[in-house]
Amino acid sequence: MSEQNCIGVFDSGIGGLTVVKELFARLPDERIVYFGDTARVPYGSKSVDTVRRYAKEDTELLLLHQPKLIVVACNTVSAVALDVVKSLAGDIPVIGMIEPACKEALRISSSGRIGIIGTEATISSKAYEIELHNEAERVGKKIETFAKACPLFVPLAEEGWEDKVVAELVVREYLEPLHEAKIDTLILGCTHYPVLIKVIGHVMGNDVKLINSGAVAARQVKTLEANSLKAKPEHLFLVSDIPRKFQSIGERFLGYPLPEIKQVVFEEAWVVNP
């Protein structure tokens, strides 16, 4: 076992577990150390300065576990603070949610009409749009982008209401402008949104290709082939608030039981509660 013996993943809360699910599927031999900052969720409504400070502290926590790679499973941090994570990580590779999803969107979009949905902070940052247009210019492709904040998608996912009538009503209300724009590709720019992928797909129709940013990022992690441990890994899940709610919702997001979850607190440095 190498000294750097895990893939570190962090998110503002529970949504990043959809990314962990993709990592488990593609890299079953890798050990995952996951941190969900449940005491300070959501990041999407916080100021940029606050998110950057949280990103610094979250990264410092993961670095204690000597990761060989860090996945920022939070679109808000990916949008406004990925440079903070990369600076702290040094030579350790860092993968956010935005760049992989944008490259995939450009690859699969035939019309160049690309939609993005996410939290208020992610959409307001225009990070996806900037990345899409920069990458499109680099590859010589003409595109139009259409962005929409969908803040109610997160509580719908966490309540487990993805199959209820209210979910379809809310999704239709938010996505009608994107439907009218005749997009052919839609980036799910929040890690909660894959929980709603069935109803989003139903509302948008079969002609619109959906991009799960976490799944695309997980594919990029696999391509790095980061010294797989080739042994049954012992995953570690950390949260900054009491684990009970995280456990119940997280197991639904992942589709199987979570191991013991440990709580950490920040007192000038991260401390694991006994």
C-alpha positions, 0 to 999 in steps of 0.5 A, spaced: 500 500 500 502 506 498 503 512 503 497 516 499 492 510 499 485 513 498 481 518 493 479 524 497 472 526 495 468 532 499 462 536 498 457 541 502 453 535 504 450 529 501 449 530 494 457 528 493 455 521 494 452 520 487 459 522 485 461 516 490 456 511 487 460 512 480 467 512 483 465 505 486 462 502 480 468 504 476 474 503 481 471 498 486 478 497 488 480 504 491 479 506 498 474 512 498 475 518 504 469 522 503 467 528 507 460 532 507 460 538 510 453 537 513 454 543 519 455 548 513 450 546 508 448 549 503 454 552 500 450 554 494 447 560 498 453 562 501 458 568 499 464 567 494 469 568 500 465 564 505 465 558 500 473 559 498 474 559 506 470 552 507 474 549 501 480 551 504 478 547 510 475 541 507 481 540 503 485 540 509 481 535 512 482 530 506 489 532 506 490 529 513 488 522 510 494 523 504 490 522 498 493 521 491 487 524 488 482 529 490 475 530 487 471 536 488 464 533 488 461 540 489 459 544 483 459 551 487 466 549 490 468 547 483 465 554 480 468 559 485 474 555 489 477 550 485 484 554 485 484 554 492 483 546 492 489 545 487 493 550 491 493 546 497 493 540 494 500 541 490 502 535 486 496 531 488 491 531 482 484 535 483 478 533 479 472 538 479 465 537 476 465 543 471 471 541 466 469 534 465 462 535 464 463 541 459 468 537 455 462 531 454 457 536 453 461 539 447 463 532 445 455 529 444 451 535 442 450 535 435 446 542 435 451 546 440 445 548 444 447 546 451 443 547 457 446 548 464 442 547 471 444 548 478 444 552 484 443 559 484 451 560 486 453 555 480 449 558 475 450 566 478 458 564 477 457 562 470 462 558 471 459 552 466 458 557 461 465 560 461 468 553 460 463 551 455 465 557 451 472 557 452 472 549 450 468 551 444 473 556 441 479 551 443 476 546 438 472 550 433 465 549 435 459 554 435 455 553 441 449 557 445 448 556 452 442 556 456 442 556 464 437 555 469 437 555 477 433 550 480 434 551 487 428 546 489 431 540 486 435 539 492 430 538 497 426 534 492 432 529 492 433 529 499 426 528 501 425 522 496 420 525 492 423 524 485 417 519 483 411 524 486 407 528 482 410 534 485 417 533 482 414 533 475 410 539 476 417 543 479 421 540 474 416 542 468 416 549 471 423 550 472 425 546 465 420 549 460 424 555 458 430 550 456 425 546 453 422 552 449 430 553 447 430 546 443 437 544 447 439 537 445 444 537 451 443 538 458 448 538 464 446 536 471 450 541 474 449 539 481 450 532 484 443 532 487 440 532 480 442 525 478 437 523 483 431 526 479 434 524 472 428 520 471 423 525 471 428 530 468 429 526 462 421 524 462 420 532 462 425 534 457 424 528 452 428 523 449 432 527 444 435 531 450 442 528 452 443 528 460 450 529 463 451 527 470 457 531 472 459 526 477 459 520 472 463 524 467 468 526 473 468 519 475 470 516 468 476 522 468 478 519 475 479 512 472 483 514 466 488 517 471 489 510 473 491 512 480 495 506 483 489 502 484 490 498 491 487 492 488 484 490 495 478 490 499 478 497 501 475 500 507 472 506 506 471 512 511 465 517 511 466 523 515 461 529 516 461 535 520 454 534 523 450 528 527 451 523 522 443 520 523 440 524 517 446 523 512 446 515 514 439 515 512 439 519 506 446 517 504 444 510 503 438 511 499 443 515 494 448 510 494 443 504 494 446 500 499 448 501 506 454 505 509 459 503 513 460 507 520 460 515 519 464 519 523 463 526 525 468 531 525 468 538 528 473 544 526 476 548 532 482 551 528 483 544 526 479 538 524 478 534 530 474 527 530 469 526 535 470 519 539 
